Amino acid sequence: MPVYFDEGLALAEEKFQKTLNRMKREQSIKEKLSKEVLSQIQDKSVQNIIRSIIFSEDSKIDWEKVEQVIKYYMPELTLKQ
């Protein structure tokens, strides 16, 4: 087996792991928002609207930016690493 195949496989696995870690991180942020932040909103219809946006499959939300905003405005919230 040529060496370049092994290198390509290693790069593909690394990319997969990065994607998996990013997805886990996004899910952690979504759960925190849902449990810790949205629960503070009294209006259930507003909660549901925001939840549907957050958990939409085709959402284009920059979750790294969301994490930064949460850390800035709500430093008491801890997000799983």
Secondary structure, 3 states (H helix, E strand, C coil): CCHHHHHHHHHHHHHHHHHHHHHHHHHHHHHHHHHHHHHHCCCHHHHHHHHHHHCCCCCCCCHHHHHHHHHHHCCCCCCCC
